[in-house]
Amino acid sequence: MPVEAPDINVSDANFTPHGEAIRFGLAAVKNVGGNAIESIVAARKQLGRFKIHLPIFAENVDLRLLNKRVLESLIKAGAMDLSAAAPN
């Protein structure tokens, strides 16, 4: 069974089924804690999906919880690759 990369538009805290694959959970990304994940999921529920622009993401999450280290870890893990995000 394939494992898909984490994605801020789809992933929850834990690994979850996503079609015929398993979606990598955000909690498994180093330096990403529960409070940061809650902020991402809450903003996603309010916006629907994050768009291509990083400033829109930054305006809608609590940046006290998503510091530089968290953002760098999400980028390195591929979770912030908004241009390639699946429309599901």
Residue, then its C-alpha position, 0 to 999 in steps of 0.5 A: m500500500p503506498v504512503e503519500a507525503p504529508d499535505i497541509n490541505v489533507s493530512d490530519a495529525n495521524f496517518t489516515p486512509h486516502g483513497e488507495a493509499i495512506r496519507f502521512g500524518l502531520a504529527a509524524v513530521k519532526n518538530v510539528g507538535g499538537n498545537a501547531i497541527e490543531s491550528i493548521v486543521a482549524a484554519r483549513k476548516q475555515l478556509g477550505r483549502f490553502k492556496i498557493h501563496l504562503p502569506i495566506f497560510a501565515e495569515n490564517v494560522d497562529l504563528r505563535l504555534l507555527n514558528k520557523r522550525v515548524l514551518e521549515s520541517l513542514i517544507k522539508a517534508g513536502a507538506m507545504d507543496l501547495s502547487a502540487a496539492a491534490p484537489n480531493 
